[in-house]
Amino acid sequence: MSHVIRFLISMAALVAFATVESEGQPMSDEFLIAIHGGGGVRSRAAMTPELEAGYRAALRAALEAGHDVLSGGGNSISAVEAAIRVMEDSPLFNAGKGSSYNAEGVHELDASIMEGATLDAGAVAVVQRVKNPITLARRVMENSPHVMLAGDGALEFGKEQGVDIVAPHYFFTQRKWDSLQRRLDQQTEFGKPTSRDSDDQLDPGLYGTVGAVALDKNGNLAAGTSTGGREGKHPGRVGDSPIIGAGTYAKNATLAVSSTGLGEYVIRIGGTKTMSDLMEYRGVSLDEATNAVKDMIEEMGGSIGVVAIDRQGNLSMPYSFNGMYRGYVRQGGDYVVLIYDE
Amino acid sequence: MSHVIRFLISMAALVAFATVESEGQPMSDEFLIAIHGGGGVRSRAAMTPELEAGYRAALRAALEAGHDVLSGGGNSISAVEAAIRVMEDSPLFNAGKGSSYNAEGVHELDASIMEGATLDAGAVAVVQRVKNPITLARRVMENSPHVMLAGDGALEFGKEQGVDIVAPHYFFTQRKWDSLQRRLDQQTEFGKPTSRDSDDQLDPGLYGTVGAVALDKNGNLAAGTSTGGREGKHPGRVGDSPIIGAGTYAKNATLAVSSTGLGEYVIRIGGTKTMSDLMEYRGVSLDEATNAVKDMIEEMGGSIGVVAIDRQGNLSMPYSFNGMYRGYVRQGGDYVVLIYDE
């Protein structure tokens, strides 16, 4: 690049920066929460009315938990935690109670949380026996000098912090167990799409992850993500969910975002931080940023879904899948819960 | 930001993008390797001639290992691995053999490696008993479908892969053990600067990390980082070193970079990915990108040091500390080894 062009770009960037800093866009004075329960959903053929009602009710309950925090004047980080806890406690999603098994039939959970005002963040990876990893991630953020704890040390910290610790059997669900056995029987290679991935009978939680993003009345953003990780993963595998800048990012000046998909791709490009940087350094909109990263992931052969919001109350929820469990509610607005393209 | 200004910025960005893509800068046809052995060095008062000679010899040996790979036509990822293995095998640096202890007197090691041509990456976190974590990180990249493995699962994968596994005592060094005892006696809070941090007698490995970046004859970049982590850390703590986009990043279109410092800050802003994005989306130079992130980290109250190179053979090595163990060598050039500001 010639020096002249570089100079022109630098000038344009400075103008953009100065503009964002001095003027900004009007901040929304209304709260907003958006959630996802994982990208890649049970096909319409395999979705019974009962099951669909169950998913919709669980997503609605998660939104209500977050909404209650925000309407009561609570902050965005508490709303994110509350919404994610509801999904972690449901057997329907691949997080907490409903987590997928790793290749050895063990549950190893990942989660992270971040607040946009301070860039404070907390994360736990491959943690066993913690009922609500999102709460432990928040404790790491608030009560430790660290950002991320993994494995036995994370469990130990959870015990020190008095979070709910459960027996391994708590995470047992018959359908996840059966799904693992089918996968192991077929020795399906991790991360490679197979015919079973389009099988209507396949447990759709394979790609699952849950996440939430919130904007509170004070204009502060927060984001969080929690998962059991990819079914059949190698013990110790860390996906994108607990990686700040991959599965989760929040920065008041740009966005709050949580992603779902095959995390290995998202880690390699720092998916959510890239969205933030596109907004900050190239001046694109929220929707342009999320779709640009979705395109990058798809070009690499991966898939991704996100829920993202900015401080102006914009909402963006693109995904690569046949659908994504998702929903949102604005202050004074209706609850919106979606599964397929709508 | 007004739509007009956003449009102008988008146009400038498009021009920048098109320019980079279509013209690019002339690629260097010469290889280059740069390394660091950690930021924050023993003060001149506490540095004996013997010890300084030892550091210089170890850094030189690491550079030679990488240089030998590159001059023999080897690729940048192999050069990075070779250089880091030498520093891991030295008792002088906080990585591999010389790693700091965690709060319970256990060594838990982190490492990551990435290649700029493909964005392939591998990482291990809180892994015990693995002699060369950088090699295990490379095996994760090349021989698993995952990017990151942590804890027992990472050790198990190392055994499957046949990497060198050693007894815990291998990592014992008297000075690291003594340093931990002093720290625990004083109950120094993690991450908070204390009077001891400026003590001439303090083991300087507290902040240590090792890293390498290389450019091979084919114009491909690679980067890697390895560490024992911060002394006295909570068991399970994951620093920035194994996080792609925090401690390590490599992308042919932008840079290869490895960082050292207090990793919690670097994780929160995705330090190395931010450098890459500043170059890609704002069109700044390598040196402007590394220094911009250094400024961000320092404004947050943290500290960072990096070695970074780009495909044109530019080199940038800023740091926040009193010095940084570092060095580089270019094809046909002299070996340069530095410790203090020079």
Boltz contact constraints between the chains, C-beta under 6 A:
constraints:
  - contact:
      token1: [A, 1]
      token2: [B, 19]
      max_distance: 6.0
  - contact:
      token1: [A, 1]
      token2: [B, 20]
      max_distance: 6.0
  - contact:
      token1: [A, 5]
      token2: [B, 19]
      max_distance: 6.0
  - contact:
      token1: [A, 6]
      token2: [B, 283]
      max_distance: 6.0
  - contact:
      token1: [A, 9]
      token2: [B, 12]
      max_distance: 6.0
  - contact:
      token1: [A, 9]
      token2: [B, 16]
      max_distance: 6.0
  - contact:
      token1: [A, 9]
      token2: [B, 283]
      max_distance: 6.0
  - contact:
      token1: [A, 12]
      token2: [B, 9]
      max_distance: 6.0
  - contact:
      token1: [A, 12]
      token2: [B, 12]
      max_distance: 6.0
  - contact:
      token1: [A, 13]
      token2: [B, 282]
      max_distance: 6.0
  - contact:
      token1: [A, 16]
      token2: [B, 9]
      max_distance: 6.0
  - contact:
      token1: [A, 19]
      token2: [B, 1]
      max_distance: 6.0
  - contact:
      token1: [A, 19]
      token2: [B, 5]
      max_distance: 6.0
  - contact:
      token1: [A, 20]
      token2: [B, 1]
      max_distance: 6.0
  - contact:
      token1: [A, 119]
      token2: [B, 268]
      max_distance: 6.0
  - contact:
      token1: [A, 121]
      token2: [B, 268]
      max_distance: 6.0
  - contact:
      token1: [A, 125]
      token2: [B, 150]
      max_distance: 6.0
  - contact:
      token1: [A, 126]
      token2: [B, 150]
      max_distance: 6.0
  - contact:
      token1: [A, 126]
      token2: [B, 151]
      max_distance: 6.0
  - contact:
      token1: [A, 145]
      token2: [B, 190]
      max_distance: 6.0
  - contact:
      token1: [A, 145]
      token2: [B, 191]
      max_distance: 6.0
  - contact:
      token1: [A, 146]
      token2: [B, 234]
      max_distance: 6.0
  - contact:
      token1: [A, 146]
      token2: [B, 237]
      max_distance: 6.0
  - contact:
      token1: [A, 147]
      token2: [B, 264]
      max_distance: 6.0
  - contact:
      token1: [A, 147]
      token2: [B, 267]
      max_distance: 6.0
  - contact:
      token1: [A, 148]
      token2: [B, 238]
      max_distance: 6.0
  - contact:
      token1: [A, 149]
      token2: [B, 236]
      max_distance: 6.0
  - contact:
      token1: [A, 149]
      token2: [B, 237]
      max_distance: 6.0
  - contact:
      token1: [A, 150]
      token2: [B, 125]
      max_distance: 6.0
  - contact:
      token1: [A, 150]
      token2: [B, 126]
      max_distance: 6.0
  - contact:
      token1: [A, 150]
      token2: [B, 150]
      max_distance: 6.0
  - contact:
      token1: [A, 150]
      token2: [B, 151]
      max_distance: 6.0
  - contact:
      token1: [A, 150]
      token2: [B, 236]
      max_distance: 6.0
  - contact:
      token1: [A, 150]
      token2: [B, 238]
      max_distance: 6.0
  - contact:
      token1: [A, 151]
      token2: [B, 126]
      max_distance: 6.0
  - contact:
      token1: [A, 151]
      token2: [B, 150]
      max_distance: 6.0
  - contact:
      token1: [A, 151]
      token2: [B, 151]
      max_distance: 6.0
  - contact:
      token1: [A, 151]
      token2: [B, 236]
      max_distance: 6.0
  - contact:
      token1: [A, 153]
      token2: [B, 235]
      max_distance: 6.0
  - contact:
      token1: [A, 153]
      token2: [B, 236]
      max_distance: 6.0
  - contact:
      token1: [A, 154]
      token2: [B, 236]
      max_distance: 6.0
  - contact:
      token1: [A, 190]
      token2: [B, 145]
      max_distance: 6.0
  - contact:
      token1: [A, 191]
      token2: [B, 145]
      max_distance: 6.0
  - contact:
      token1: [A, 235]
      token2: [B, 153]
      max_distance: 6.0
  - contact:
      token1: [A, 236]
      token2: [B, 149]
      max_distance: 6.0
  - contact:
      token1: [A, 236]
      token2: [B, 150]
      max_distance: 6.0
  - contact:
      token1: [A, 236]
      token2: [B, 151]
      max_distance: 6.0
  - contact:
      token1: [A, 236]
      token2: [B, 153]
      max_distance: 6.0
  - contact:
      token1: [A, 236]
      token2: [B, 154]
      max_distance: 6.0
  - contact:
      token1: [A, 237]
      token2: [B, 146]
      max_distance: 6.0
  - contact:
      token1: [A, 237]
      token2: [B, 149]
      max_distance: 6.0
  - contact:
      token1: [A, 238]
      token2: [B, 148]
      max_distance: 6.0
  - contact:
      token1: [A, 238]
      token2: [B, 150]
      max_distance: 6.0
  - contact:
      token1: [A, 244]
      token2: [B, 267]
      max_distance: 6.0
  - contact:
      token1: [A, 245]
      token2: [B, 245]
      max_distance: 6.0
  - contact:
      token1: [A, 245]
      token2: [B, 270]
      max_distance: 6.0
  - contact:
      token1: [A, 264]
      token2: [B, 147]
      max_distance: 6.0
  - contact:
      token1: [A, 267]
      token2: [B, 147]
      max_distance: 6.0
  - contact:
      token1: [A, 267]
      token2: [B, 244]
      max_distance: 6.0
  - contact:
      token1: [A, 268]
      token2: [B, 119]
      max_distance: 6.0
  - contact:
      token1: [A, 268]
      token2: [B, 121]
      max_distance: 6.0
  - contact:
      token1: [A, 270]
      token2: [B, 245]
      max_distance: 6.0
  - contact:
      token1: [A, 270]
      token2: [B, 270]
      max_distance: 6.0
  - contact:
      token1: [A, 270]
      token2: [B, 273]
      max_distance: 6.0
  - contact:
      token1: [A, 273]
      token2: [B, 270]
      max_distance: 6.0
  - contact:
      token1: [A, 273]
      token2: [B, 273]
      max_distance: 6.0
  - contact:
      token1: [A, 277]
      token2: [B, 277]
      max_distance: 6.0
  - contact:
      token1: [A, 281]
      token2: [B, 281]
      max_distance: 6.0
  - contact:
      token1: [A, 281]
      token2: [B, 282]
      max_distance: 6.0
  - contact:
      token1: [A, 282]
      token2: [B, 13]
      max_distance: 6.0
  - contact:
      token1: [A, 282]
      token2: [B, 281]
      max_distance: 6.0
  - contact:
      token1: [A, 283]
      token2: [B, 6]
      max_distance: 6.0
  - contact:
      token1: [A, 283]
      token2: [B, 9]
      max_distance: 6.0
